[in-house]
Each structure stands twice: as C-alpha cells, then as structure tokens.
Amino acid sequence: MASVEAFQGPRVLVVEDEYVIAWDLARSLEGLGAKVVGPVGTLDAALDLLARDGDIAGAVLDVELRGEVVFPVAAILQEKGLPFVFLSAKKRASAPAAFRDVQWFEKPAQMSKVASHILGQIKAPAAVATVAPL
C-alpha cells in the first residue's frame, strides 16, 4: 500500500530581534504552511544558521539587529539565489545598492502580507511519495 508523506512547507529563516514581531511573523508563516527556522535576533546567530542549515528556502530579515546590520546575511542569501525580504523601521534608502531591488517592508507592517510575499517568492517543493513495506 502506498502512502504519501505530509507536505513539508518551505523552511523560512526569520531574523528579527523584537520578540513580538518575530512571534507574529512566525505565526503568520506557519499559518501559511511554512516551517520557521529561528527566529534569531543576532547577526551571529543568523550567520550560524545559514552555515548549518542547507534546507533554508528563503528569509525575512530585520535590517538592524541590536546595532548590527543584517546585510552580510542578505549577501549570502543573494549568492545562493534564495529569496528574501527586508523588514525594517529604516527607509529603503539605507540599503546598499546591491539590495535596492529587494522587497522592503517598513515597520509597522502586516505580518500576513510579509509572510504571503516571501512564500510567493519560494517555489514549494513537491510532496515526497513513499511506498510502505509489504
């Protein structure tokens, strides 16, 4: 008898240092079927997750994390060809030229819109079919 594993939604990295925003965003992503990686609130933690987790499909990045900017994470995602969006209280003009075309959501933003946008950029993997042993 054949069975199909439950669909595993895309893994989305959430980099946000404000707990309430991170929680709200994670709930919005999960409600749309994504698996949240993190959330993490520091640049070092985000870089560590990117180095260890090869299954990240995209990311939502707060621009400023406790005084550090998230652009090194964005550069790695861009190099890997992974979609990401910025979420920030800062204006888009503060972004380096390399990231000026990336979607920018200004806080306060509706987390459901942020979640929908990033998931729309990610191609969902097909469900994996498995055959149960006889």
Long-range contacts (C-beta under 8 A, 24 or more apart in sequence): 1-132, 2-129, 2-130, 2-131, 2-132, 3-130, 3-131, 3-132, 4-127, 4-128, 4-129, 4-130, 5-127, 5-128, 5-129, 5-130, 6-127, 7-33, 7-124, 7-127, 8-35, 8-125, 9-33, 9-34, 9-35, 9-124, 10-34, 10-35, 10-57, 10-58, 10-119, 10-122, 10-124, 10-125, 11-35, 11-36, 11-37, 11-53, 11-55, 11-56, 11-57, 12-36, 12-37, 12-56, 12-57, 12-58, 12-59, 12-60, 12-118, 12-119, 12-122, 13-37, 13-38, 13-40, 13-46, 13-49, 13-50, 13-53, 13-56, 13-58, 13-59, 13-60, 14-38, 14-39, 14-40, 14-59, 14-60, 15-39, 15-40, 15-41, 15-46, 15-59, 15-60, 15-61, 15-62, 15-65, 15-70, 15-73, 16-41, 16-60, 16-62, 16-87, 17-41, 17-42, 17-62, 17-64, 17-65, 17-66, 18-62, 21-62, 21-87, 21-107, 21-111, 24-111, 25-60, 25-87, 25-111, 25-114, 25-115, 27-111, 28-111, 28-112, 28-114, 28-115, 29-60, 29-115, 29-118, 29-119, 31-112, 31-115, 32-115, 32-116, 32-119, 33-119, 33-124, 34-115, 34-119, 41-65, 41-66, 42-66, 42-68, 43-68, 43-69, 43-70, 43-72, 43-73, 46-70, 46-73, 47-72, 47-73, 47-76, 50-76, 50-77, 56-82, 57-82, 57-83, 57-122, 57-123, 57-125, 58-82, 58-83, 58-84, 58-118, 58-119, 58-121, 58-122, 59-83, 59-84, 59-85, 59-118, 60-84, 60-85, 60-87, 60-114, 60-115, 60-118, 61-85, 61-86, 61-87, 62-86, 62-87, 62-88, 63-87, 63-88, 63-90, 63-94, 63-95, 64-88, 64-89, 64-90, 71-95, 71-96, 71-99, 74-99, 74-102, 83-118, 83-121, 83-122, 84-118, 85-114, 85-117, 85-118, 85-121, 87-114
